[in-house]
């Protein structure tokens, strides 16, 4: 594979809380600073805010539900069939 003429500006935001990530890398659009009339400080601030919002959403998301093991479903099904068999035996 050959790559020619690739030059990108990036912003690297280091995380103060490294439980979720060490750093976030944002690739700047080529016209980000010129077309939108923003300063570099504003772009860096927005990158930091985006990283902080991600950490907030991740930290507040509920824990994933545990799956019931296959053996538990098998035993529940066996118990249900056994109960149905007993009911039909005694009532039938």
Biopython code that builds the backbone (N, CA, C, O; Angstrom):
import numpy as np
from Bio.PDB.StructureBuilder import StructureBuilder

atoms = [
    (1, "UNK", "N", (0.847, -1.167, 0.000)),
    (1, "UNK", "CA", (0.000, 0.000, 0.000)),
    (1, "UNK", "C", (0.892, 1.230, 0.000)),
    (1, "UNK", "O", (1.901, 1.286, 0.703)),
    (2, "UNK", "N", (0.511, 2.193, -0.784)),
    (2, "UNK", "CA", (1.310, 3.410, -0.896)),
    (2, "UNK", "C", (0.427, 4.603, -0.576)),
    (2, "UNK", "O", (-0.686, 4.729, -1.087)),
    (3, "UNK", "N", (0.938, 5.469, 0.273)),
    (3, "UNK", "CA", (0.218, 6.675, 0.652)),
    (3, "UNK", "C", (1.060, 7.870, 0.236)),
    (3, "UNK", "O", (2.247, 7.952, 0.554)),
    (4, "UNK", "N", (0.431, 8.796, -0.480)),
    (4, "UNK", "CA", (1.154, 9.976, -0.946)),
    (4, "UNK", "C", (0.436, 11.237, -0.480)),
    (4, "UNK", "O", (-0.792, 11.314, -0.511)),
    (5, "UNK", "N", (1.205, 12.205, -0.056)),
    (5, "UNK", "CA", (0.674, 13.530, 0.218)),
    (5, "UNK", "C", (-0.366, 13.625, 1.306)),
    (5, "UNK", "O", (-1.283, 14.440, 1.201)),
    (6, "UNK", "N", (-0.261, 12.828, 2.341)),
    (6, "UNK", "CA", (-1.239, 12.905, 3.417)),
    (6, "UNK", "C", (-0.656, 13.738, 4.548)),
    (6, "UNK", "O", (0.376, 13.395, 5.126)),
    (7, "UNK", "N", (-1.319, 14.813, 4.845)),
    (7, "UNK", "CA", (-0.900, 15.682, 5.936)),
    (7, "UNK", "C", (-2.160, 16.134, 6.654)),
    (7, "UNK", "O", (-2.996, 16.827, 6.074)),
    (8, "UNK", "N", (-2.298, 15.744, 7.908)),
    (8, "UNK", "CA", (-3.496, 16.095, 8.664)),
    (8, "UNK", "C", (-3.099, 16.809, 9.939)),
    (8, "UNK", "O", (-2.058, 16.520, 10.529)),
    (9, "UNK", "N", (-3.929, 17.738, 10.358)),
    (9, "UNK", "CA", (-3.739, 18.379, 11.656)),
    (9, "UNK", "C", (-4.600, 17.640, 12.657)),
    (9, "UNK", "O", (-5.759, 17.323, 12.392)),
    (10, "UNK", "N", (-4.024, 17.374, 13.795)),
    (10, "UNK", "CA", (-4.738, 16.627, 14.826)),
    (10, "UNK", "C", (-4.681, 17.377, 16.150)),
    (10, "UNK", "O", (-3.791, 18.190, 16.399)),
    (11, "UNK", "N", (-5.662, 17.073, 16.983)),
    (11, "UNK", "CA", (-5.672, 17.549, 18.363)),
    (11, "UNK", "C", (-5.685, 16.302, 19.229)),
    (11, "UNK", "O", (-6.520, 15.416, 19.050)),
    (12, "UNK", "N", (-4.761, 16.243, 20.161)),
    (12, "UNK", "CA", (-4.695, 15.117, 21.092)),
    (12, "UNK", "C", (-5.113, 15.631, 22.462)),
    (12, "UNK", "O", (-4.498, 16.547, 23.009)),
    (13, "UNK", "N", (-6.166, 15.030, 23.009)),
    (13, "UNK", "CA", (-6.663, 15.408, 24.331)),
    (13, "UNK", "C", (-6.332, 14.268, 25.273)),
    (13, "UNK", "O", (-6.798, 13.144, 25.091)),
    (14, "UNK", "N", (-5.534, 14.561, 26.273)),
    (14, "UNK", "CA", (-5.185, 13.550, 27.272)),
    (14, "UNK", "C", (-6.266, 13.525, 28.343)),
    (14, "UNK", "O", (-6.771, 14.570, 28.752)),
    (15, "UNK", "N", (-6.614, 12.330, 28.791)),
    (15, "UNK", "CA", (-7.690, 12.163, 29.758)),
    (15, "UNK", "C", (-7.164, 12.280, 31.180)),
    (15, "UNK", "O", (-6.166, 11.646, 31.521)),
    (16, "UNK", "N", (-7.821, 13.082, 32.019)),
    (16, "UNK", "CA", (-7.427, 13.131, 33.420)),
    (16, "UNK", "C", (-7.828, 11.855, 34.163)),
    (16, "UNK", "O", (-7.196, 11.484, 35.152)),
    (17, "UNK", "N", (-8.871, 11.191, 33.689)),
    (17, "UNK", "CA", (-9.340, 9.942, 34.289)),
    (17, "UNK", "C", (-9.102, 8.832, 33.278)),
    (17, "UNK", "O", (-9.867, 8.695, 32.323)),
    (18, "UNK", "N", (-8.070, 8.049, 33.469)),
    (18, "UNK", "CA", (-7.670, 7.077, 32.459)),
    (18, "UNK", "C", (-8.367, 5.738, 32.596)),
    (18, "UNK", "O", (-7.888, 4.741, 32.056)),
    (19, "UNK", "N", (-9.500, 5.690, 33.315)),
    (19, "UNK", "CA", (-10.276, 4.449, 33.368)),
    (19, "UNK", "C", (-10.888, 4.132, 32.007)),
    (19, "UNK", "O", (-11.069, 2.964, 31.663)),
    (20, "UNK", "N", (-11.206, 5.164, 31.236)),
    (20, "UNK", "CA", (-11.906, 4.964, 29.978)),
    (20, "UNK", "C", (-10.988, 5.060, 28.772)),
    (20, "UNK", "O", (-11.079, 4.236, 27.861)),
    (21, "UNK", "N", (-10.113, 6.044, 28.750)),
    (21, "UNK", "CA", (-9.172, 6.169, 27.640)),
    (21, "UNK", "C", (-7.967, 6.975, 28.093)),
    (21, "UNK", "O", (-8.050, 7.769, 29.030)),
    (22, "UNK", "N", (-6.849, 6.762, 27.415)),
    (22, "UNK", "CA", (-5.637, 7.516, 27.722)),
    (22, "UNK", "C", (-5.651, 8.864, 27.026)),
    (22, "UNK", "O", (-5.311, 9.895, 27.608)),
    (23, "UNK", "N", (-6.053, 8.827, 25.765)),
    (23, "UNK", "CA", (-6.105, 10.058, 24.994)),
    (23, "UNK", "C", (-7.115, 9.920, 23.875)),
    (23, "UNK", "O", (-7.416, 8.819, 23.413)),
    (24, "UNK", "N", (-7.631, 11.057, 23.452)),
    (24, "UNK", "CA", (-8.552, 11.102, 22.318)),
    (24, "UNK", "C", (-7.863, 11.890, 21.210)),
    (24, "UNK", "O", (-7.237, 12.919, 21.464)),
    (25, "UNK", "N", (-7.981, 11.409, 20.005)),
    (25, "UNK", "CA", (-7.345, 12.063, 18.868)),
    (25, "UNK", "C", (-8.442, 12.569, 17.932)),
    (25, "UNK", "O", (-9.265, 11.795, 17.443)),
    (26, "UNK", "N", (-8.437, 13.857, 17.695)),
    (26, "UNK", "CA", (-9.409, 14.484, 16.806)),
    (26, "UNK", "C", (-8.689, 14.911, 15.538)),
    (26, "UNK", "O", (-7.654, 15.575, 15.605)),
    (27, "UNK", "N", (-9.223, 14.538, 14.390)),
    (27, "UNK", "CA", (-8.676, 14.961, 13.100)),
    (27, "UNK", "C", (-9.411, 16.222, 12.662)),
    (27, "UNK", "O", (-10.633, 16.228, 12.515)),
    (28, "UNK", "N", (-8.654, 17.274, 12.460)),
    (28, "UNK", "CA", (-9.249, 18.542, 12.054)),
    (28, "UNK", "C", (-9.575, 18.542, 10.569)),
    (28, "UNK", "O", (-8.797, 18.065, 9.743)),
    (29, "UNK", "N", (-10.727, 19.082, 10.254)),
    (29, "UNK", "CA", (-11.036, 19.295, 8.838)),
    (29, "UNK", "C", (-10.070, 20.330, 8.298)),
    (29, "UNK", "O", (-9.619, 21.213, 9.027)),
    (30, "UNK", "N", (-9.760, 20.218, 7.039)),
    (30, "UNK", "CA", (-8.765, 21.128, 6.464)),
    (30, "UNK", "C", (-9.220, 22.579, 6.519)),
    (30, "UNK", "O", (-8.391, 23.480, 6.656)),
    (31, "UNK", "N", (-10.514, 22.817, 6.415)),
    (31, "UNK", "CA", (-11.013, 24.189, 6.414)),
    (31, "UNK", "C", (-11.560, 24.613, 7.775)),
    (31, "UNK", "O", (-12.222, 25.646, 7.866)),
    (32, "UNK", "N", (-11.305, 23.853, 8.820)),
    (32, "UNK", "CA", (-11.914, 24.113, 10.123)),
    (32, "UNK", "C", (-11.574, 25.489, 10.676)),
    (32, "UNK", "O", (-12.454, 26.191, 11.172)),
    (33, "UNK", "N", (-10.348, 25.868, 10.598)),
    (33, "UNK", "CA", (-9.943, 27.145, 11.192)),
    (33, "UNK", "C", (-10.252, 28.334, 10.288)),
    (33, "UNK", "O", (-10.603, 29.407, 10.778)),
    (34, "UNK", "N", (-10.126, 28.158, 8.992)),
    (34, "UNK", "CA", (-10.293, 29.287, 8.079)),
    (34, "UNK", "C", (-11.753, 29.559, 7.728)),
    (34, "UNK", "O", (-12.201, 30.703, 7.808)),
    (35, "UNK", "N", (-12.479, 28.557, 7.351)),
    (35, "UNK", "CA", (-13.855, 28.758, 6.884)),
    (35, "UNK", "C", (-14.800, 29.146, 8.018)),
    (35, "UNK", "O", (-15.761, 29.884, 7.799)),
    (36, "UNK", "N", (-14.536, 28.657, 9.217)),
    (36, "UNK", "CA", (-15.457, 28.904, 10.331)),
    (36, "UNK", "C", (-15.045, 30.093, 11.191)),
    (36, "UNK", "O", (-15.755, 30.445, 12.132)),
    (37, "UNK", "N", (-13.938, 30.700, 10.892)),
    (37, "UNK", "CA", (-13.449, 31.871, 11.623)),
    (37, "UNK", "C", (-13.374, 31.607, 13.124)),
    (37, "UNK", "O", (-13.871, 32.395, 13.929)),
    (38, "UNK", "N", (-12.759, 30.510, 13.484)),
    (38, "UNK", "CA", (-12.559, 30.176, 14.891)),
    (38, "UNK", "C", (-11.066, 30.140, 15.179)),
    (38, "UNK", "O", (-10.239, 29.974, 14.282)),
    (39, "UNK", "N", (-10.750, 30.299, 16.447)),
    (39, "UNK", "CA", (-9.346, 30.273, 16.849)),
    (39, "UNK", "C", (-8.950, 28.844, 17.202)),
    (39, "UNK", "O", (-9.796, 27.970, 17.392)),
    (40, "UNK", "N", (-7.654, 28.637, 17.284)),
    (40, "UNK", "CA", (-7.164, 27.316, 17.672)),
    (40, "UNK", "C", (-7.618, 26.976, 19.087)),
    (40, "UNK", "O", (-7.921, 25.821, 19.386)),
    (41, "UNK", "N", (-7.664, 27.976, 19.950)),
    (41, "UNK", "CA", (-8.108, 27.739, 21.331)),
    (41, "UNK", "C", (-9.559, 27.267, 21.371)),
    (41, "UNK", "O", (-9.903, 26.398, 22.172)),
    (42, "UNK", "N", (-10.408, 27.826, 20.522)),
    (42, "UNK", "CA", (-11.809, 27.405, 20.476)),
    (42, "UNK", "C", (-11.934, 25.965, 19.994)),
    (42, "UNK", "O", (-12.765, 25.209, 20.497)),
    (43, "UNK", "N", (-11.117, 25.588, 19.030)),
    (43, "UNK", "CA", (-11.157, 24.220, 18.515)),
    (43, "UNK", "C", (-10.682, 23.241, 19.586)),
    (43, "UNK", "O", (-11.278, 22.179, 19.768)),
    (44, "UNK", "N", (-9.613, 23.598, 20.291)),
    (44, "UNK", "CA", (-9.106, 22.732, 21.367)),
    (44, "UNK", "C", (-10.145, 22.619, 22.484)),
    (44, "UNK", "O", (-10.355, 21.533, 23.024)),
    (45, "UNK", "N", (-10.791, 23.725, 22.831)),
    (45, "UNK", "CA", (-11.828, 23.704, 23.867)),
    (45, "UNK", "C", (-12.980, 22.786, 23.469)),
    (45, "UNK", "O", (-13.491, 22.033, 24.298)),
    (46, "UNK", "N", (-13.388, 22.847, 22.204)),
    (46, "UNK", "CA", (-14.478, 21.988, 21.738)),
    (46, "UNK", "C", (-14.057, 20.513, 21.782)),
    (46, "UNK", "O", (-14.867, 19.651, 22.122)),
    (47, "UNK", "N", (-12.814, 20.222, 21.445)),
    (47, "UNK", "CA", (-12.330, 18.839, 21.511)),
    (47, "UNK", "C", (-12.342, 18.335, 22.948)),
    (47, "UNK", "O", (-12.733, 17.196, 23.204)),
    (48, "UNK", "N", (-11.914, 19.177, 23.884)),
    (48, "UNK", "CA", (-11.924, 18.788, 25.302)),
    (48, "UNK", "C", (-13.345, 18.555, 25.788)),
    (48, "UNK", "O", (-13.600, 17.606, 26.530)),
    (49, "UNK", "N", (-14.278, 19.419, 25.373)),
    (49, "UNK", "CA", (-15.678, 19.248, 25.770)),
    (49, "UNK", "C", (-16.246, 17.947, 25.225)),
    (49, "UNK", "O", (-16.973, 17.245, 25.927)),
    (50, "UNK", "N", (-15.923, 17.622, 23.985)),
    (50, "UNK", "CA", (-16.420, 16.376, 23.385)),
    (50, "UNK", "C", (-15.885, 15.172, 24.139)),
    (50, "UNK", "O", (-16.621, 14.217, 24.386)),
    (51, "UNK", "N", (-14.609, 15.207, 24.509)),
    (51, "UNK", "CA", (-14.026, 14.099, 25.262)),
    (51, "UNK", "C", (-14.664, 13.991, 26.646)),
    (51, "UNK", "O", (-14.955, 12.890, 27.113)),
    (52, "UNK", "N", (-14.882, 15.136, 27.303)),
    (52, "UNK", "CA", (-15.496, 15.129, 28.636)),
    (52, "UNK", "C", (-16.930, 14.602, 28.576)),
    (52, "UNK", "O", (-17.349, 13.859, 29.464)),
    (53, "UNK", "N", (-17.686, 14.974, 27.544)),
    (53, "UNK", "CA", (-19.059, 14.474, 27.399)),
    (53, "UNK", "C", (-19.075, 12.973, 27.176)),
    (53, "UNK", "O", (-19.953, 12.275, 27.682)),
    (54, "UNK", "N", (-18.108, 12.476, 26.420)),
    (54, "UNK", "CA", (-18.025, 11.034, 26.205)),
    (54, "UNK", "C", (-17.790, 10.314, 27.523)),
    (54, "UNK", "O", (-18.430, 9.301, 27.806)),
    (55, "UNK", "N", (-16.871, 10.835, 28.330)),
    (55, "UNK", "CA", (-16.578, 10.196, 29.623)),
    (55, "UNK", "C", (-17.813, 10.236, 30.515)),
    (55, "UNK", "O", (-18.108, 9.257, 31.200)),
    (56, "UNK", "N", (-18.538, 11.352, 30.517)),
    (56, "UNK", "CA", (-19.758, 11.447, 31.329)),
    (56, "UNK", "C", (-20.791, 10.415, 30.898)),
    (56, "UNK", "O", (-21.369, 9.726, 31.739)),
    (57, "UNK", "N", (-21.027, 10.303, 29.597)),
    (57, "UNK", "CA", (-22.015, 9.330, 29.107)),
    (57, "UNK", "C", (-21.593, 7.912, 29.433)),
    (57, "UNK", "O", (-22.425, 7.086, 29.809)),
    (58, "UNK", "N", (-20.309, 7.624, 29.292)),
    (58, "UNK", "CA", (-19.815, 6.275, 29.551)),
    (58, "UNK", "C", (-19.895, 5.955, 31.026)),
    (58, "UNK", "O", (-20.264, 4.840, 31.396)),
    (59, "UNK", "N", (-19.559, 6.902, 31.871)),
    (59, "UNK", "CA", (-19.563, 6.672, 33.316)),
    (59, "UNK", "C", (-20.984, 6.522, 33.841)),
    (59, "UNK", "O", (-21.196, 5.808, 34.822)),
    (60, "UNK", "N", (-21.963, 7.173, 33.219)),
    (60, "UNK", "CA", (-23.333, 7.135, 33.701)),
    (60, "UNK", "C", (-24.164, 6.025, 33.079)),
    (60, "UNK", "O", (-25.289, 5.783, 33.516)),
    (61, "UNK", "N", (-23.639, 5.353, 32.079)),
    (61, "UNK", "CA", (-24.437, 4.310, 31.440)),
    (61, "UNK", "C", (-24.603, 3.142, 32.399)),
    (61, "UNK", "O", (-23.670, 2.804, 33.129)),
    (62, "UNK", "N", (-25.773, 2.525, 32.408)),
    (62, "UNK", "CA", (-26.002, 1.413, 33.328)),
    (62, "UNK", "C", (-25.121, 0.224, 32.977)),
    (62, "UNK", "O", (-24.697, 0.050, 31.834)),
    (63, "UNK", "N", (-24.864, -0.574, 33.978)),
    (63, "UNK", "CA", (-24.074, -1.776, 33.748)),
    (63, "UNK", "C", (-24.834, -2.720, 32.826)),
    (63, "UNK", "O", (-26.060, -2.799, 32.895)),
    (64, "UNK", "N", (-24.131, -3.424, 31.978)),
    (64, "UNK", "CA", (-24.826, -4.365, 31.098)),
    (64, "UNK", "C", (-25.490, -5.462, 31.914)),
    (64, "UNK", "O", (-24.944, -5.943, 32.907)),
    (65, "UNK", "N", (-26.682, -5.847, 31.468)),
    (65, "UNK", "CA", (-27.396, -6.911, 32.177)),
    (65, "UNK", "C", (-26.675, -8.230, 31.984)),
    (65, "UNK", "O", (-26.166, -8.537, 30.906)),
    (66, "UNK", "N", (-26.646, -8.987, 33.043)),
    (66, "UNK", "CA", (-26.042, -10.304, 32.943)),
    (66, "UNK", "C", (-27.010, -11.244, 32.250)),
    (66, "UNK", "O", (-28.223, -11.179, 32.448)),
    (67, "UNK", "N", (-26.459, -12.098, 31.453)),
    (67, "UNK", "CA", (-27.289, -13.086, 30.769)),
    (67, "UNK", "C", (-27.507, -14.279, 31.677)),
    (67, "UNK", "O", (-26.619, -14.687, 32.427)),
    (68, "UNK", "N", (-28.700, -14.825, 31.594)),
    (68, "UNK", "CA", (-28.987, -16.032, 32.358)),
    (68, "UNK", "C", (-28.310, -17.185, 31.637)),
    (68, "UNK", "O", (-28.516, -17.370, 30.438)),
    (69, "UNK", "N", (-27.505, -17.963, 32.351)),
    (69, "UNK", "CA", (-26.800, -19.063, 31.696)),
    (69, "UNK", "C", (-27.769, -20.075, 31.079)),
    (69, "UNK", "O", (-28.905, -20.227, 31.528)),
    (70, "UNK", "N", (-27.295, -20.752, 30.051)),
    (70, "UNK", "CA", (-28.120, -21.745, 29.361)),
    (70, "UNK", "C", (-28.627, -22.836, 30.288)),
    (70, "UNK", "O", (-29.744, -23.324, 30.110)),
    (71, "UNK", "N", (-27.833, -23.227, 31.271)),
    (71, "UNK", "CA", (-28.248, -24.272, 32.206)),
    (71, "UNK", "C", (-29.467, -23.827, 33.002)),
    (71, "UNK", "O", (-30.360, -24.633, 33.264)),
    (72, "UNK", "N", (-29.517, -22.560, 33.389)),
    (72, "UNK", "CA", (-30.668, -22.054, 34.138)),
    (72, "UNK", "C", (-31.934, -22.136, 33.292)),
    (72, "UNK", "O", (-32.991, -22.522, 33.792)),
    (73, "UNK", "N", (-31.833, -21.775, 32.011)),
    (73, "UNK", "CA", (-33.006, -21.876, 31.126)),
    (73, "UNK", "C", (-33.426, -23.339, 30.951)),
    (73, "UNK", "O", (-34.618, -23.646, 30.920)),
    (74, "UNK", "N", (-32.453, -24.230, 30.837)),
    (74, "UNK", "CA", (-32.756, -25.660, 30.709)),
    (74, "UNK", "C", (-33.489, -26.164, 31.945)),
    (74, "UNK", "O", (-34.489, -26.872, 31.829)),
    (75, "UNK", "N", (-33.001, -25.806, 33.116)),
    (75, "UNK", "CA", (-33.642, -26.264, 34.353)),
    (75, "UNK", "C", (-35.039, -25.671, 34.509)),
    (75, "UNK", "O", (-35.954, -26.355, 34.967)),
    (76, "UNK", "N", (-35.207, -24.414, 34.136)),
    (76, "UNK", "CA", (-36.534, -23.799, 34.202)),
    (76, "UNK", "C", (-37.503, -24.499, 33.250)),
    (76, "UNK", "O", (-38.657, -24.742, 33.603)),
    (77, "UNK", "N", (-37.039, -24.819, 32.057)),
    (77, "UNK", "CA", (-37.887, -25.539, 31.100)),
    (77, "UNK", "C", (-38.220, -26.939, 31.589)),
    (77, "UNK", "O", (-39.361, -27.382, 31.455)),
    (78, "UNK", "N", (-37.247, -27.644, 32.154)),
    (78, "UNK", "CA", (-37.491, -28.996, 32.675)),
    (78, "UNK", "C", (-38.486, -28.952, 33.819)),
    (78, "UNK", "O", (-39.366, -29.807, 33.913)),
    (79, "UNK", "N", (-38.353, -27.963, 34.684)),
    (79, "UNK", "CA", (-39.279, -27.838, 35.806)),
    (79, "UNK", "C", (-40.694, -27.550, 35.302)),
    (79, "UNK", "O", (-41.658, -28.105, 35.829)),
    (80, "UNK", "N", (-40.829, -26.699, 34.304)),
    (80, "UNK", "CA", (-42.143, -26.364, 33.745)),
    (80, "UNK", "C", (-42.789, -27.584, 33.101)),
    (80, "UNK", "O", (-43.980, -27.829, 33.293)),
    (81, "UNK", "N", (-42.019, -28.344, 32.346)),
    (81, "UNK", "CA", (-42.555, -29.556, 31.710)),
    (81, "UNK", "C", (-42.949, -30.571, 32.775)),
    (81, "UNK", "O", (-43.997, -31.207, 32.664)),
    (82, "UNK", "N", (-42.125, -30.730, 33.802)),
    (82, "UNK", "CA", (-42.450, -31.661, 34.893)),
    (82, "UNK", "C", (-43.714, -31.254, 35.612)),
    (82, "UNK", "O", (-44.541, -32.101, 35.947)),
    (83, "UNK", "N", (-43.873, -29.948, 35.855)),
    (83, "UNK", "CA", (-45.081, -29.453, 36.512)),
    (83, "UNK", "C", (-46.307, -29.698, 35.639)),
    (83, "UNK", "O", (-47.349, -30.127, 36.133)),
    (84, "UNK", "N", (-46.182, -29.428, 34.351)),
    (84, "UNK", "CA", (-47.309, -29.663, 33.439)),
    (84, "UNK", "C", (-47.658, -31.143, 33.384)),
    (84, "UNK", "O", (-48.835, -31.499, 33.317)),
    (85, "UNK", "N", (-46.660, -32.001, 33.410)),
    (85, "UNK", "CA", (-46.898, -33.452, 33.380)),
    (85, "UNK", "C", (-47.628, -33.888, 34.636)),
    (85, "UNK", "O", (-48.566, -34.681, 34.557)),
    (86, "UNK", "N", (-47.211, -33.376, 35.815)),
    (86, "UNK", "CA", (-47.863, -33.728, 37.072)),
    (86, "UNK", "C", (-49.312, -33.239, 37.094)),
    (86, "UNK", "O", (-50.203, -33.962, 37.541)),
    (87, "UNK", "N", (-49.548, -32.040, 36.623)),
    (87, "UNK", "CA", (-50.917, -31.492, 36.611)),
    (87, "UNK", "C", (-51.806, -32.339, 35.718)),
    (87, "UNK", "O", (-52.930, -32.657, 36.105)),
    (88, "UNK", "N", (-51.340, -32.713, 34.541)),
    (88, "UNK", "CA", (-52.185, -33.528, 33.640)),
    (88, "UNK", "C", (-52.357, -34.931, 34.197)),
    (88, "UNK", "O", (-53.403, -35.541, 33.980)),
    (89, "UNK", "N", (-51.372, -35.464, 34.904)),
    (89, "UNK", "CA", (-51.470, -36.803, 35.478)),
    (89, "UNK", "C", (-52.511, -36.855, 36.577)),
    (89, "UNK", "O", (-53.319, -37.781, 36.630)),
    (90, "UNK", "N", (-52.494, -35.868, 37.450)),
    (90, "UNK", "CA", (-53.415, -35.873, 38.596)),
    (90, "UNK", "C", (-54.805, -35.322, 38.267)),
    (90, "UNK", "O", (-55.782, -35.716, 38.904)),
    (91, "UNK", "N", (-54.912, -34.435, 37.303)),
    (91, "UNK", "CA", (-56.201, -33.853, 36.944)),
    (91, "UNK", "C", (-56.856, -34.571, 35.772)),
    (91, "UNK", "O", (-58.048, -34.393, 35.520)),
    (92, "UNK", "N", (-56.095, -35.369, 35.064)),
    (92, "UNK", "CA", (-56.603, -35.984, 33.852)),
    (92, "UNK", "C", (-57.212, -37.282, 34.068)),
    (92, "UNK", "O", (-57.682, -37.909, 33.118)),
]
sb = StructureBuilder()
sb.init_structure("model")
sb.init_model(0)
sb.init_chain("A")
sb.init_seg("    ")
for serial, (resi, resn, name, xyz) in enumerate(atoms, 1):
    if name == "N":
        sb.init_residue(resn, " ", resi, " ")
    sb.init_atom(name, np.array(xyz, "f"), 0.0, 1.0, " ", f" {name:<3s}", serial, name[0])
structure = sb.get_structure()
